[in-house]
Amino acid sequence: MDRAQLIDKIREAGIIGAGGAGFPTYKKLDASVEHIIANGAECEPLLYKDRETMLQEGKALFRGLEIMQQITGAQKVTIALKEKNRDIAQIYAATARQYGFDFFIYKDVYPAGDEYILVYEITGRRIPPGGIPLQVGVVVDNVETIVNIAHAVDDDRPVVDKFISITGAVKKAISLRVPVGTSIADCLELAGGVTVANPAVLTGGVMMGGVEFDASLPISKTLGGLIVLPADHYLVKKKTTPREAYTRIGHGQCDQCSLCTEMCPRYIMGYPIEPHKVMRNLLLTGENKERASLWAQYCCECNVCTLIACPEGLDPKSICVDAKQLLREKGLSRTEEELEFLFRDVHPAREGREVPIPTVYRRLGLTEYDRPAKFTPLDVQPQKVVLPLNSHIGAPAVPLVKVGDAVKKGQKIADVSKDQLGSPVHASIDGQITAIEEQMIVIERGV
């Protein structure tokens, strides 16, 4: 296949960023770059999804990178890992030499999987503020995304399954592959069930993930894991604090110590993000509030400021998120002249301010849940799946089926016009369409 055919194959397979972002992969690869980085750093604590994907799908990982090279013309390929997964580099050392690929092993710190950090550490280049790796000649993709590329091109296999980790307050911490659209409840049962009376589920990670109490919700193409915690755990309370409450508390308690800024991973990389200045906008109105909000524009929402840095237990991250919303509503952003002045050199103390993963566990009360989630090869066959039509960036997919239709696993059931950014959706089980709603399609077996 030529380059255009490969890109179309990847699009038709419904491949999007499996690490959480959900950007359509065909669009990301439609470029010429110098360097490809396979992101296997597994940024979030407690998750093992990327590690187990690489262990189970090593052949497909290298094949997927070879296809990406063919499409982009990249001369260099690097597989990024954390120190905790150094053994993967040893396992695949010979294969990497055969392909001419390199491994990069970073410290066990958070947020080491941030593509801004990986690009800088591996290439020495910094992505422009608010920019993407392509602007410095790099493409970064999650390792599961790359595996999906290989299966799409070589096996005509669309994305119908998802690697996830299930950890926390469950009987058995596991990683496994489940059909896209499987319910949270079904997944928790596969881990032996929960071990607390009133559980909450962190979706995607302890730092950047959300909180869900509705176990009927589905697993999407972008979800990396489910972390069960007691509903009264500090993290659950923090992540579910209403805006009115964290705003009021921040207004009255922030003493401008600036630790949120000094610990911010993007700030110490030289980017114009200063959460302590954003906190000031709680005291301001009008134009002054808008100007203070500009210090939030390049926040990556990693949550270090809120969950690690702030000695008062305030929530600078949420204040930054609210400030970014204000900037979008007002159409405000930094000017090129401002960025030229404010985009500084990397902070000389940067390495000393990175957050070790053991520190995250201790600070957030997660040490008891720190256990491996090894891959379990289960044949997961849910009776029902709910397939989101909008888990990707871009226009939602439009259904191609109607209620009552019989569908087969792998059949395309929703699509996006090729003149729009988006991704098709495929049936993840054999069954019958029992419901079509604005943002989802439901398939059930034996109806």
C-alpha positions, 0 to 999 in steps of 0.5 A, spaced: 500 500 500 502 507 498 502 512 503 495 514 502 492 507 502 495 506 509 492 513 512 485 511 509 486 504 512 488 507 519 482 512 518 477 506 516 479 502 522 477 507 527 484 508 530 484 514 535 489 516 541 488 510 546 492 514 551 486 519 553 486 524 548 482 521 542 485 525 537 484 521 530 490 517 528 490 518 521 490 526 521 496 526 526 500 521 521 498 525 515 505 529 515 512 528 514 516 528 521 523 527 523 522 523 529 517 518 532 516 517 539 512 511 542 509 513 549 509 507 553 511 511 559 504 510 563 504 517 566 498 515 571 500 512 577 497 505 579 496 503 571 499 498 568 495 498 561 501 500 557 506 495 560 501 489 559 500 492 552 507 492 550 508 485 553 502 482 550 503 485 543 510 486 542 510 484 535 505 489 533 508 494 536 514 494 532 510 493 526 506 499 527 512 503 528 515 501 522 508 503 518 508 509 521 515 510 519 513 509 512 507 514 512 511 519 515 518 518 513 521 519 520 528 517 520 528 516 528 524 512 532 524 512 540 520 507 545 519 511 551 519 508 558 519 509 565 525 506 570 519 501 573 519 498 566 526 497 564 525 490 563 521 491 557 527 494 553 531 488 555 526 483 553 525 487 546 533 489 545 534 485 539 528 486 536 529 494 537 536 493 534 533 489 528 529 495 526 534 500 528 529 503 534 531 506 540 529 506 547 529 512 552 528 510 559 526 516 564 525 516 571 519 514 575 516 521 576 510 524 575 508 526 569 513 523 565 508 521 560 506 528 558 508 529 551 511 536 552 516 532 557 518 526 552 519 530 546 524 535 550 528 529 554 528 525 547 530 531 542 532 537 546 526 541 543 521 544 546 514 544 543 511 551 542 506 554 548 499 551 546 503 547 540 503 540 538 509 535 537 509 536 529 511 543 530 518 540 532 518 535 527 515 529 532 509 525 532 508 522 539 503 516 539 501 511 545 503 504 544 496 501 544 495 506 538 501 503 535 499 496 536 492 498 533 495 501 527 499 494 525 492 490 526 488 495 522 493 495 516 496 487 516 489 484 519 484 489 517 482 489 524 478 495 526 478 498 534 473 493 537 477 492 543 481 496 549 486 494 554 485 497 561 487 496 568 483 495 574 486 497 580 484 500 587 479 497 592 478 490 588 479 483 589 484 482 584 488 488 580 488 486 573 489 488 566 485 485 560 482 486 554 475 488 553 470 489 548 469 497 547 462 499 550 463 494 556 460 497 562 464 499 568 460 494 572 462 488 568 469 490 568 469 490 576 466 483 576 472 481 572 477 483 577 473 479 582 468 485 585 469 491 589 472 490 596 469 497 599 461 498 601 461 505 598 465 505 592 467 510 587 471 509 580 476 514 578 476 513 570 483 514 567 487 515 573 488 518 580 491 525 577 487 527 571 482 522 571 474 523 573 470 520 578 464 516 576 459 513 581 454 510 575 457 503 573 453 502 567 457 507 563 461 504 558 469 503 556 471 508 551 477 507 546 480 512 550 480 509 557 486 507 560 483 504 567 478 504 572 481 505 579 476 503 585 476 507 591 472 508 597 467 514 596 470 518 602 477 517 600 480 524 600 481 524 592 474 522 591 472 528 595 477 533 592 475 531 585 467 532 586 468 538 590 463 543 587 465 549 583 462 554 588 466 551 594 473 550 591 472 558 589 470 560 595 475 557 599 480 559 594 478 566 595 479 566 602 485 562 604 490 563 598 496 566 601 500 567 594 506 562 597 507 560 589 508 553 591 503 551 586 507 555 580 514 552 583 512 545 582 508 546 576 511 541 570 510 546 565 512 552 569 519 549 570 519 547 563 519 555 561 512 555 559 508 561 561 503 558 566 503 561 573 497 558 577 498 562 583 497 568 579 491 565 576 488 564 584 489 572 584 483 572 579 478 570 585 479 577 587 478 580 581 473 582 576 473 585 569 479 586 565 483 585 571 480 578 572 481 576 564 489 578 564 490 574 570 486 568 567 491 568 561 496 565 566 492 559 566 492 558 558 497 553 558 495 549 564 495 541 562 491 540 568 496 535 571 493 536 578 500 537 581 499 544 583 492 541 587 494 534 589 501 535 591 504 542 591 498 546 595 500 546 603 493 549 604 489 544 600 486 549 595 484 547 588 489 551 583 488 546 577 480 547 577 481 555 578 485 554 572 480 550 568 475 555 570 480 561 567 481 557 561 473 557 560 473 564 561 479 565 556 475 561 551 468 565 552 472 572 551 476 569 545 482 571 549 490 569 548 497 571 549 500 575 543 506 573 539 509 578 543 507 576 549 509 569 548 516 571 545 518 575 552 514 570 557 517 563 554 523 562 558 529 557 558 528 551 562 528 552 570 535 550 572 532 546 578 527 543 574 530 536 575 529 537 583 522 539 582 519 533 579 515 528 583 517 521 584 511 516 584 512 514 591 511 521 593 504 521 589 502 514 593 504 517 600 501 524 599 494 521 596 493 515 601 494 510 595 500 506 598 495 500 600 493 499 592 500 499 589 500 492 586 501 490 579 496 489 575 498 483 570 495 481 564 489 476 564 487 473 558 480 472 559 475 471 553 470 477 555 463 476 552 458 482 555 451 481 553 450 488 552 455 494 549 454 501 549 458 504 544 460 512 544 459 516 538 463 522 541 470 519 544 474 522 539 476 529 538 472 532 532 465 531 529 461 525 533 460 519 528 453 519 525 449 512 525 449 508 519 444 502 522 437 503 525 434 499 531 433 492 530 439 491 525 443 485 526 450 487 526 457 483 526 463 484 530 468 489 526 462 492 522 462 499 521 456 502 525 457 509 525 462 514 521 464 521 520 464 525 513 471 525 510 471 532 510 470 533 517 475 531 523 473 524 526 473 517 527 468 511 525 465 506 530 465 499 529 460 494 533 465 490 538 460 484 539 455 480 534 448 482 536 442 487 535 442 494 535 437 495 541 437 503 541 440 509 538 441 515 542 444 522 540 451 520 543 451 512 543 449 506 540 447 500 544 448 492 541 445 486 545 446 479 544 440 474 543 435 479 543 
